[in-house]
Each structure stands twice: as structure tokens, then as C-alpha cells.
Amino acid sequence: MDFELTDEQLMLRDTVRDLLARTYDAETRVKITDTDLGWSREIWRQLAELGVLGLAFSEEDGGVGAGPIETMVVLEEIGRRLAPEPLLDAVLLPGALVARVGTAEQRQAVLPDVVGGEKLLAFAHEEPGTRWPATELATTATAQGDAYVLTGVKNPVPHGDCADQLVVSAALPEGGVGLFLVAADAATRKPFRTFDGRRGAQIEFDATPAELLGTGGDARAAIDEALVHAQAALCAESLGAMEESLRLTTEYLKTRKQFGVTLSKFQTLSQRAANMYVSLELARSMSYYASAALADGTVDPVIASRTRLQVGRGARHIGQEAVQMHGGIGITTEYPVSHYVARLTAIGRTLGGELEHLRTLTDRVAEYDLVEI
């Protein structure tokens, strides 16, 4: 398997890296995340102009027709800089559902504006009191003539506070799960801020008018496929954050002195840093494997859970060691390590944590002829 990036992919990586590096030093990022929106519309506009928002969409839908590898490259850079722009939450995940399920008219009405940065989407799927994966939905769709109304509560909805339009999952009257387009202003939104500085909302529907996405039928297969892509995206973002956490830690060990010598001279600390590097490379291999599988057309939830489990364990190890080896400064708001650890922790609880993905894998053990421990 070839893990080398092409010249075009390297150019894309370097372009996004330069854009984000010019904008997001530690101080600037804190200022931007402390605004009401929590991210920069100017950076969003520049990402749209670069074609980043259209990477995952076909040319027919206004995109550039790139693949999962290009998306992984961009998300890794977003993780490296902790850029708060909601590429996954407002474009990739909900946009994939519109592209997969929507009619030609719906795709043309929604996706070009999303690709151009003029419209923000959000996927309202998870519900209070449920754990990943959400299999039974309390939100219901009721037919009223040729239209539908939705009733229920969705929480958390990542970046649902700023979305212009919602893609909502709901139980269909005839059984199964349907997807619906809902104007965000038609629902009741209760915004909140997450501990890693991102935004979300609880969204309540009370006989809220909704447009059926597509022509009807059970959309669970499309949702599962989109979530597998989202799992790979989260792993790519984690990889960038893990790599930067390790870089900050090794730089600190090379400069911070104790007993007249730099910390890097202490063998135990050097060995711990080396173990962090091992965790990073294991996570990198699994992240690349997940993205390469998607690029080959293999959408497998088992691969997604394997990857999330390995990347999650590596992220926890690197985050904890980064804080420990920085000492007290590692948990301060003024120093970037604490922000990387917070983001890695949040990703580790998004779309299932280590326990949920381990349970997914153990539930599939009976499908194998031989299991080696």
C-alpha cells in the first residue's frame, strides 16, 4: 500500500498549512474561539475560494471531485493548528447525506451554496439519553399531506448554533429512519459551548415543517456510510493534533532546564517521548489505512472502529504524557498543550468513545473463524 502523497496532494497540504499558520497562533486562536461564533468567517471564505469546502463533492454538485485522501490531508492540517472552522460538522458529514440521498433538485438547491461557503449545514442525529450508535430514534416524522412535520429533541448537534439548514434524522411512520431538510430558524435552538472551545446546540422540534430528503425509504444505510467517513475524518484531525502535541513536548524537553541541564538529557523523559512517537506512528498507520480503504470504495464500520480505537488510545497516551512532561504549564490556558489535549479528549468522545468502538468490535467476533489473543 502506497502511503506517499502525490504532488497535487502535497500542494494542497502546503497551501492549507500556510493559510492556517498565518492565522492561528496560540493567542489569535483563543481570541477567535472566544467570539460568539467561535470561528472565523474570513478563513471560511478563503477555504471556499481554495476549493477546500468542495473536495468531497462531485463536479455536478459544485465540488471538485477529490477523494478521501485529500479530505484527510486537509483535516490533518486543521488538527495541527486546532483551527475551529466546522469543516466536518457543517460541510462534510451533512453534505455527504444530501449528496447521497437527495434528489437532483435538492442537491442543486443546497450543495453549491455549501461549497461556496454561503450556507452552513448541521446533522441533527444524536438524541439525549442515547449512546453511540443511535439505533432507536425518539424524534418522529408525521405526514401532513405531501409534507412532513418533525417532533423531538436532538442533542448534541455540533455547530447547530450557526447552521442555516439542518439535516435531521427521524423515525418514519411506516418504519425505518428518514432524513429531512429543516430550516434552522424553524426549530428552537439552545446553543452551548463545549469544553474544547467548540460550539453546539440542543435543537427542539415541535411539529416543525420539514422536507423529505430524497424520495423516501429507510436511510439508515446512507447514515452509516456517512458516519464511517466522519470517523476517518476525526482520526485525521486527531493525527494532526497528536503530531503537534509531540512536537511541542520535544521542543520543551530540549529547552527547559533542570539541575543545570535540559530535560532531554534525562533518559526516562527521552524514553517517554519515544513511546509517544510510537503511539503517533501507530495512529498514523491506522488513519492512513482507513482513508485508503475509503478511497478504494470500502466503507466498513469495522475498519472505522478499529481505527478509532487505536487512534483514541494513542491520543490519550500522547495527551497525558504531553501534560505530564510540561508540568503545571501544560494545563494553563495560555499554553497550547492544554488546548490540544482538550480537543483530543473531545474527539475521543465524538461518534463513540473507545468503549463503544471496542464493543462494536467484540460484537463481530463471532463472524471470524479464528481469533488470536
Secondary structure, DSSP 8 states (H G I E B T S, - for coil): ------HHHHHHHHHHHHHHHHH--HHHHHHHHTSSS-S-HHHHHHHHHTTGGGTTS-GGGTS----HHHHHHHHHHHHHHT----HIIIIIHHHHHHHHHS-HHHHHHHHHHHHTTS--EEEE---TT--SS--S---EEEEETTEEEEEEEEEEEETTTS-SEEEEEEE-TTSSEEEEEEEGGGSEEEEEE-TTS-EEEEEEEEEEEEEESTT-S--HHHHHHHHHHHHHHHHHHHHHHHHHHHHHHHHHHHH-EETTEEGGGSHHHHHHHHHHHHHHHHHHHHHHHHHHHHHTT---HHHHHHHHHHHHHHHHHHHHHHHHHHGGGGG-TTSHHHHHHHHHHHHTTTTS-HHHHHHHHHTTGGG-S----
